[in-house]
Amino acid sequence: MKINWQNHSNLTHKEVEELTAIEYNLRKKIVSILIAEAKEEYSGDFSGYEFDFDVETKQIEISNKTPEPMYSEFKAILKKHGNL
């Protein structure tokens, strides 16, 4: 799994620490969802999933760089679980 930070210029050390903690918690939530819901062929290997983390809004979404069908399947999972 890869998480791309968006809009991250001019961050202070404290902001980076806070955002890193947020990213860590989001990673745990994403992995938990993937373990519970991902198709068997992706189970345990989440290296193909890519996410964009907007550090200004502190929102994360699946990146369009995630290959199909993983992208569409995760979007469907999110509809079931709500946004991250």
Contact map, one row per residue, 1 for C-alpha under 8 A:
111000000000000000000000000000000000000000000111111000000000000000000000000000000000
111100000000000000000000000000000000000000000011111000000000000000000000000000000000
111110000000000000000000000000000000000000000000011110000000000000000000000000000000
011111000000000000000000000000000000000000000000011110000000000000000000000000000000
001111110000000000000000000000000000000000000000000111100000000000000000000000000000
000111110000000000000000000000000000000000000000000111100000000000000000000000000000
000011111000000000000000000000000000000000000000000001110000000000000000000000000000
000011111110000000000000000000000000000000000000000001110000000000000000000000000000
000000111110000000000000000000000000000000000000000000000000000000000000000000000000
000000011111000000000000000000000000000000000000000000000000000000000000000000000000
000000011111101100000000000000000000000000000000000000000000000000000000000000000000
000000000111111100000000000000000000000000000000000000000000000000000000000000000000
000000000011111110000000000000000000000000000000000000000000000000000000000000000000
000000000001111111000000000000000000000000000000000000000000000000000000000000000000
000000000011111111100000000000000000000000000000000000000000000000000000000000000000
000000000011111111110000000000000000000000000000000000000000000000000000000000000000
000000000000111111111000000000000000000000000000000000000000000000000000000000000000
000000000000011111111100000000000000000000000000000000000000000000000000000000000000
000000000000001111111110000000000000000000000000000000100100000000000000000000000000
000000000000000111111111000000000000000000000000000000000000000000000000000000000000
000000000000000011111111100000000000000000000000000000000000000000000000000000000000
000000000000000001111111110000000000000000000000000000000100000000000000000000000000
000000000000000000111111111000000000000000000000000010000000000000000000000000000000
000000000000000000011111111100000000000000000000000000000000000000000000000000000000
000000000000000000001111111110000000000000000000000000000000000000000000000000000000
000000000000000000000111111111000000000000000000000000000001000000000000000000000001
000000000000000000000011111111100000000000000000000000000000000000000000000000000000
000000000000000000000001111111110000000000000000000000000000000000000000000000000000
000000000000000000000000111111111000000000000000000000000000000000000000000000000001
000000000000000000000000011111111100000000000000000000000000000000000000000000000001
000000000000000000000000001111111110000000000000000000000000000000000000000000000000
000000000000000000000000000111111111000000000000000000000000000000000000000000000000
000000000000000000000000000011111111110000000000000000000000000000000000000000000000
000000000000000000000000000001111111110000100000000000000000000000000000000000000000
000000000000000000000000000000111111110000110000000000000000000000000000000000000000
000000000000000000000000000000011111110000000000000000000000000000000000000000000000
000000000000000000000000000000001111111000000000000000000000000000000000000010000000
000000000000000000000000000000001111111101100000000000000000000000000000110000000000
000000000000000000000000000000000000111111100000000000000000000000000000000000000000
000000000000000000000000000000000000011111100000000000000000000000000000000000000000
000000000000000000000000000000000000001111100000000000000000000000000000000000000000
000000000000000000000000000000000000011111111100000000000000000000000000000000000000
000000000000000000000000000000000110011111111100000000000000000000000000000000000000
000000000000000000000000000000000010000001111100000000000000000000000000000000000000
000000000000000000000000000000000000000001111111000000000000000000000000000000000000
100000000000000000000000000000000000000001111111100000000000000000000000000000000000
110000000000000000000000000000000000000000001111110000000000000000000000000000000000
110000000000000000000000000000000000000000001111110000000000000001100100000000000000
110000000000000000000000000000000000000000000111111000000000011001100110000000000000
111100000000000000000000000000000000000000000011111100000000011111000000000000000000
111100000000000000000000000000000000000000000000111110000001111001000000000000000000
001111000000000000000000000000000000000000000000011111000001111000000000000000000000
001111000000000000000010000000000000000000000000001111100111100000000000000000000000
000011110000000000000000000000000000000000000000000111111111000000000000000000000000
000011110000000000100000000000000000000000000000000011111110000000000000000000000000
000000110000000000000000000000000000000000000000000001111100000000000000000000000000
000000000000000000000000000000000000000000000000000001111110000000000000000000000000
000000000000000000100100000000000000000000000000000011111111000000000000000000000000
000000000000000000000000000000000000000000000000000011101111100000000000000000000001
000000000000000000000000010000000000000000000000001111000111110000000000000000000001
000000000000000000000000000000000000000000000000001110000011111000000000000000000001
000000000000000000000000000000000000000000000000111100000001111101000010011000000000
000000000000000000000000000000000000000000000000111100000000111111000010000000000000
000000000000000000000000000000000000000000000000010000000000011111100010000000000000
000000000000000000000000000000000000000000000000010000000000001111100000000000000000
000000000000000000000000000000000000000000000001111000000000011111110110000000000000
000000000000000000000000000000000000000000000001100000000000000111111110000000000000
000000000000000000000000000000000000000000000000000000000000000001111111000000000000
000000000000000000000000000000000000000000000000000000000000000000111111100000000000
000000000000000000000000000000000000000000000001100000000000000001111111110000000000
000000000000000000000000000000000000000000000000100000000000011101111111111000000000
000000000000000000000000000000000000000000000000000000000000000000011111111100000000
000000000000000000000000000000000000010000000000000000000000000000001111111110000000
000000000000000000000000000000000000010000000000000000000000010000000111111111000000
000000000000000000000000000000000000000000000000000000000000010000000011111111100000
000000000000000000000000000000000000000000000000000000000000000000000001111111110000
000000000000000000000000000000000000100000000000000000000000000000000000111111111000
000000000000000000000000000000000000000000000000000000000000000000000000011111111111
000000000000000000000000000000000000000000000000000000000000000000000000001111111110
000000000000000000000000000000000000000000000000000000000000000000000000000111111100
000000000000000000000000000000000000000000000000000000000000000000000000000011111110
000000000000000000000000000000000000000000000000000000000000000000000000000001111111
000000000000000000000000000000000000000000000000000000000000000000000000000001101111
000000000000000000000000010011000000000000000000000000000011100000000000000001000111
